[in-house]
Amino acid sequence: MTLLMVGLFIGFGLLIGILFGFFGMGGSFLVTPALLVLGYPSTVAVGSGLAFVFGTSVIGALRHRHHGQVDYKLALIMIVAMTIGIEAGKSVVFFLDATGIADVVISIAYIGLLAVVGLFTLRDAWNSEGSDSTGRNLSDWVQSLHLPPMVTLRGNVRISGTIIFAVGFVIGVLSGFLGVGGGFLLMPAMMYGLGVPAAIAVGTDILQITISGAFGAFRYAQSGSVVLPVVGALLAGSALGARIGAGATQLVEEDAIKGYFAAMLLAGSVAVAAKELGAAYGIGILNTVSVGLIFGAAILVSGAVVLAAICRLRNDSTGTVCQLTTT
């Protein structure tokens, strides 16, 4: 890579580190689409995304552990289930790669999943009263299914271990298929489906990402599908960013977390869609738009997170900018 590209990835890693520590995701829901947009093969984009997930999640896991935001019982079940699921997802990726359709299928899957989860979360952030009711109804129904063994989680949540395992396995398959730590699916699943409090969902999510990301990265590295210079540059930037983001979760309101989370998912969905349309119809400007969306969204949302945290620290509830970033 050129020095310019190294600097670009270091800066991108800093922004993603902030987002990772704040949202409880390894950041590969932006890293993998970014590498696809920049022209890397699908297997390399997926493998490098998982390697970044592992490296950056170690930092965030330690910070959230310090804040007491980790449910180890929930994390253990998810780790086992997702590890099995990742292996299944990896097999699908290499099968599709052999048939020559991996890039298209993975891109379409990204567009759909990011858009669906993003819109659901955005609806929840915009209409908190109605959405909270919907979320409670779903989690209450899931908790009413008494499939043994039953486990008690932090936040006084009692739920079936079998259901937790099933959720983890499905997300693990998607993780191995899309090259993500599963956070952009797992965090909403824990919050809305299992009824886990947001802060604990974020911390627990990061802990399981550390393990599942390591396994996924190792399996892809065995096939030569990890670009170490790219991963190293991203990690160099994310080391500081993850600490900033983890601290921000103590300061920014839960509704703001949902809104920022939705914005990042929707930006990633539109970026991948623009890249695919540009490649299909030979429209070069769409490729530029896709790159701008990926990097621009990371800059804007990470900046909003930091600004909201600063406003909270200063107890400034009257400034217009602070009101916009915390409501």
C-alpha positions as CSV (number, residue, x, y, z in Angstrom):
1,M,0.0,0.0,0.0
2,T,1.1,3.6,-0.6
3,L,1.7,5.9,2.4
4,L,-1.6,7.7,1.5
5,M,-3.5,4.5,1.8
6,V,-1.9,3.6,5.1
7,G,-2.8,7.0,6.5
8,L,-6.3,6.6,5.2
9,F,-6.8,3.3,6.9
10,I,-5.3,4.5,10.1
11,G,-7.7,7.4,10.2
12,F,-10.6,5.1,9.2
13,G,-9.6,2.8,12.0
14,L,-9.7,5.6,14.6
15,L,-13.3,6.5,13.5
16,I,-14.4,2.9,13.5
17,G,-12.8,2.3,16.9
18,I,-15.0,5.1,18.4
19,L,-18.0,3.5,16.8
20,F,-17.0,0.1,17.9
21,G,-16.6,1.0,21.5
22,F,-19.9,2.9,21.5
23,F,-22.1,0.4,19.6
24,G,-20.5,-2.8,20.7
25,M,-19.6,-4.0,17.2
26,G,-16.2,-4.8,15.8
27,G,-16.7,-2.2,13.0
28,S,-16.5,-4.7,10.2
29,F,-20.0,-3.9,9.2
30,L,-18.2,-0.8,7.7
31,V,-14.8,-2.3,7.1
32,T,-16.0,-5.2,4.8
33,P,-18.2,-3.0,2.6
34,A,-15.3,-0.4,2.4
35,L,-12.9,-3.1,1.2
36,L,-15.5,-4.3,-1.3
37,V,-16.0,-0.7,-2.5
38,L,-12.2,-0.3,-2.9
39,G,-12.0,-3.3,-5.1
40,Y,-10.7,-6.1,-2.8
41,P,-12.1,-9.6,-3.6
42,S,-15.0,-10.8,-1.4
43,T,-13.0,-13.5,0.4
44,V,-10.2,-11.0,1.3
45,A,-12.8,-8.4,2.4
46,V,-14.5,-10.9,4.6
47,G,-11.3,-12.4,6.1
48,S,-9.7,-9.0,6.7
49,G,-12.9,-7.7,8.3
50,L,-13.0,-10.6,10.8
51,A,-9.3,-10.1,11.6
52,F,-10.0,-6.4,12.4
53,V,-13.0,-7.5,14.5
54,F,-10.7,-9.6,16.7
55,G,-8.0,-7.1,17.1
56,T,-10.2,-4.1,18.0
57,S,-12.6,-6.1,20.2
58,V,-9.9,-7.0,22.7
59,I,-9.5,-3.3,23.6
60,G,-13.2,-2.6,23.9
61,A,-13.9,-5.8,25.9
62,L,-11.4,-4.7,28.6
63,R,-13.0,-1.2,28.8
64,H,-16.6,-2.6,29.1
65,R,-15.5,-5.1,31.7
66,H,-14.1,-2.2,33.7
67,H,-17.6,-0.6,33.5
68,G,-19.3,-3.8,34.6
69,Q,-21.3,-4.1,31.4
70,V,-20.6,-7.8,30.6
71,D,-22.9,-10.8,31.2
72,Y,-20.4,-13.8,31.1
73,K,-23.1,-16.4,31.0
74,L,-24.8,-14.9,28.0
75,A,-21.5,-14.4,26.3
76,L,-20.4,-18.0,26.8
77,I,-23.6,-19.4,25.2
78,M,-23.3,-17.0,22.3
79,I,-19.6,-17.8,21.7
80,V,-20.2,-21.5,21.4
81,A,-23.2,-21.1,19.1
82,M,-21.5,-18.5,16.9
83,T,-18.3,-20.4,16.6
84,I,-20.2,-23.3,15.1
85,G,-22.2,-21.0,12.9
86,I,-19.2,-19.1,11.6
87,E,-17.7,-22.4,10.2
88,A,-20.9,-23.0,8.4
89,G,-21.0,-19.5,6.9
90,K,-17.4,-19.7,5.8
91,S,-18.1,-22.9,3.9
92,V,-20.9,-21.1,2.0
93,V,-18.6,-18.2,1.1
94,F,-15.9,-20.4,-0.5
95,F,-18.5,-22.5,-2.3
96,L,-20.0,-19.3,-3.8
97,D,-16.4,-18.0,-4.6
98,A,-15.8,-21.2,-6.6
99,T,-18.9,-20.6,-8.7
100,G,-17.9,-17.0,-9.3
101,I,-20.9,-15.3,-7.7
102,A,-19.6,-14.6,-4.2
103,D,-19.1,-10.8,-4.7
104,V,-22.7,-10.3,-6.0
105,V,-24.4,-12.5,-3.4
106,I,-22.5,-11.1,-0.4
107,S,-23.1,-7.5,-1.6
108,I,-26.9,-8.1,-2.0
109,A,-27.0,-9.8,1.4
110,Y,-25.3,-6.8,3.0
111,I,-27.7,-4.4,1.4
112,G,-30.7,-6.3,2.6
113,L,-29.6,-7.0,6.1
114,L,-28.2,-3.5,6.8
115,A,-31.3,-1.9,5.5
116,V,-33.8,-4.1,7.4
117,V,-32.0,-3.8,10.7
118,G,-31.2,-0.1,10.2
119,L,-34.9,0.8,9.4
120,F,-36.2,-1.2,12.4
121,T,-33.8,0.5,14.7
122,L,-34.5,3.9,13.2
123,R,-38.2,3.4,13.8
124,D,-37.5,2.5,17.4
125,A,-35.3,5.7,17.9
126,W,-37.9,8.0,16.3
127,N,-41.0,6.6,18.0
128,S,-39.6,5.5,21.4
129,E,-43.0,5.0,23.1
130,G,-44.5,2.7,20.5
131,S,-41.3,1.0,19.7
132,D,-40.4,0.3,23.3
133,S,-43.9,-1.3,23.6
134,T,-43.2,-3.5,20.6
135,G,-39.7,-4.4,21.9
136,R,-41.2,-5.3,25.3
137,N,-43.9,-7.4,23.7
138,L,-41.4,-9.4,21.7
139,S,-38.9,-9.9,24.5
140,D,-41.8,-10.8,26.9
141,W,-43.0,-13.4,24.4
142,V,-39.5,-14.9,24.0
143,Q,-39.0,-15.0,27.8
144,S,-42.4,-16.8,28.1
145,L,-41.0,-19.8,26.1
146,H,-39.7,-22.1,28.8
147,L,-37.5,-24.4,26.8
148,P,-34.9,-26.0,29.1
149,P,-32.4,-25.1,30.3
150,M,-33.5,-21.8,31.7
151,V,-30.9,-19.2,32.6
152,T,-31.0,-15.9,34.5
153,L,-29.1,-13.0,32.9
154,R,-28.0,-9.7,34.3
155,G,-30.8,-7.2,34.5
156,N,-33.1,-9.9,36.0
157,V,-33.8,-11.4,32.7
158,R,-34.7,-15.1,32.7
159,I,-34.8,-16.9,29.4
160,S,-34.3,-20.2,27.6
161,G,-30.6,-21.2,27.0
162,T,-31.8,-23.1,23.9
163,I,-33.3,-19.9,22.4
164,I,-30.0,-18.0,23.1
165,F,-28.0,-20.8,21.4
166,A,-30.3,-20.8,18.3
167,V,-30.0,-17.0,18.0
168,G,-26.3,-17.2,18.3
169,F,-26.0,-20.0,15.7
170,V,-28.0,-18.1,13.1
171,I,-26.0,-14.9,13.6
172,G,-22.8,-17.0,13.5
173,V,-23.7,-18.3,10.1
174,L,-24.3,-14.7,8.9
175,S,-21.0,-13.6,10.5
176,G,-19.0,-16.2,8.7
177,F,-20.8,-15.4,5.5
178,L,-20.6,-11.6,5.6
179,G,-17.3,-11.2,7.4
180,V,-18.7,-9.4,10.4
181,G,-18.5,-10.0,14.1
182,G,-22.3,-10.3,14.2
183,G,-22.6,-7.2,16.3
184,F,-25.0,-5.3,14.0
185,L,-27.4,-8.2,14.3
186,L,-26.5,-9.5,17.8
187,M,-27.0,-6.2,19.7
188,P,-30.6,-5.6,18.4
189,A,-31.3,-9.3,19.0
190,M,-30.2,-9.1,22.6
191,M,-32.0,-5.8,23.2
192,Y,-35.3,-6.4,21.4
193,G,-35.5,-10.2,21.3
194,L,-34.0,-11.2,24.7
195,G,-34.8,-8.0,26.7
196,V,-31.2,-7.4,27.8
197,P,-30.5,-3.8,28.9
198,A,-28.7,-1.7,26.2
199,A,-25.4,-1.1,28.1
200,I,-25.1,-4.8,29.0
201,A,-25.9,-5.9,25.4
202,V,-23.1,-3.7,24.1
203,G,-20.5,-5.0,26.6
204,T,-21.5,-8.6,26.2
205,D,-21.6,-8.3,22.5
206,I,-18.0,-7.1,22.4
207,L,-16.7,-9.9,24.6
208,Q,-18.2,-12.6,22.3
209,I,-16.9,-10.8,19.3
210,T,-13.4,-11.1,20.6
211,I,-13.7,-14.9,20.6
212,S,-15.8,-15.5,17.5
213,G,-13.8,-12.9,15.5
214,A,-10.5,-14.7,16.4
215,F,-11.9,-18.0,15.2
216,G,-13.2,-16.5,12.0
217,A,-10.0,-14.6,11.2
218,F,-7.9,-17.8,11.9
219,R,-10.0,-19.8,9.5
220,Y,-9.8,-17.2,6.7
221,A,-6.1,-16.7,7.3
222,Q,-5.5,-20.4,6.7
223,S,-6.8,-19.8,3.2
224,G,-4.7,-16.7,2.6
225,S,-7.7,-14.3,2.8
226,V,-6.4,-11.7,5.3
227,V,-4.4,-8.6,4.2
228,L,-2.2,-7.9,7.2
229,P,-1.1,-4.4,6.1
230,V,-4.7,-3.2,5.9
231,V,-5.6,-4.9,9.2
232,G,-2.6,-3.5,10.9
233,A,-3.2,0.1,9.8
234,L,-6.9,-0.1,10.9
235,L,-5.9,-1.5,14.3
236,A,-3.3,1.2,14.8
237,G,-6.1,3.8,14.5
238,S,-8.8,1.9,16.4
239,A,-6.7,1.4,19.6
240,L,-7.4,4.9,20.8
241,G,-10.9,5.2,19.2
242,A,-12.2,2.1,21.0
243,R,-11.3,3.6,24.4
244,I,-13.1,6.8,23.5
245,G,-16.2,5.0,22.3
246,A,-16.5,2.8,25.3
247,G,-16.3,5.8,27.7
248,A,-19.1,7.5,25.7
249,T,-21.6,4.7,26.4
250,Q,-21.5,5.9,30.1
251,L,-22.6,9.4,29.0
252,V,-24.9,9.2,25.9
253,E,-28.6,8.3,26.3
254,E,-29.8,5.0,25.1
255,D,-32.1,6.5,22.4
256,A,-29.1,8.3,20.9
257,I,-27.3,5.0,20.7
258,K,-30.2,3.6,18.7
259,G,-30.4,6.5,16.3
260,Y,-26.6,6.6,15.6
261,F,-26.6,2.8,15.2
262,A,-29.4,3.0,12.6
263,A,-27.7,5.8,10.7
264,M,-24.5,3.7,10.3
265,L,-26.4,0.7,9.0
266,L,-28.4,2.6,6.5
267,A,-25.3,4.4,5.2
268,G,-23.5,1.0,4.7
269,S,-26.5,-0.4,2.9
270,V,-26.7,2.6,0.5
271,A,-23.0,2.5,-0.1
272,V,-22.8,-1.1,-1.2
273,A,-25.9,-0.7,-3.3
274,A,-24.3,2.3,-5.1
275,K,-21.1,0.4,-5.7
276,E,-23.0,-2.6,-7.2
277,L,-25.1,-0.3,-9.5
278,G,-22.0,1.6,-10.6
279,A,-20.3,-1.7,-11.5
280,A,-23.3,-3.1,-13.3
281,Y,-24.1,-0.1,-15.4
282,G,-20.6,1.5,-15.7
283,I,-21.5,4.6,-13.8
284,G,-18.3,5.8,-12.3
285,I,-19.8,8.5,-10.1
286,L,-21.7,5.9,-8.1
287,N,-18.4,4.3,-7.1
288,T,-17.3,7.7,-5.8
289,V,-20.6,8.1,-4.0
290,S,-20.2,4.7,-2.3
291,V,-16.7,5.5,-1.0
292,G,-18.0,8.9,0.2
293,L,-20.9,7.3,2.1
294,I,-18.7,4.8,3.9
295,F,-16.0,7.2,5.0
296,G,-18.4,10.2,5.4
297,A,-20.8,8.3,7.6
298,A,-18.0,7.1,9.8
299,I,-16.7,10.7,10.3
300,L,-20.2,12.2,10.9
301,V,-21.5,9.6,13.3
302,S,-18.2,9.2,15.3
303,G,-18.1,13.0,15.6
304,A,-21.7,13.1,16.8
305,V,-20.9,10.4,19.5
306,V,-17.9,12.4,20.8
307,L,-19.7,15.7,20.8
308,A,-22.7,14.2,22.6
309,A,-20.4,12.8,25.3
310,I,-18.6,16.1,25.7
311,C,-21.9,17.9,26.1
312,R,-23.0,15.5,28.8
313,L,-19.7,16.0,30.6
314,R,-20.1,19.7,30.6
315,N,-23.8,19.4,31.7
316,D,-24.7,21.6,28.8
317,S,-28.3,21.0,28.0
318,T,-29.1,24.4,26.5
319,G,-26.8,24.6,23.5
320,T,-28.5,23.9,20.2
321,V,-25.7,21.6,18.9
322,C,-25.8,19.5,22.1
323,Q,-29.5,19.2,21.9
324,L,-29.3,17.9,18.4
325,T,-26.8,15.2,19.2
326,T,-28.4,13.9,22.3
327,T,-32.1,13.7,21.3
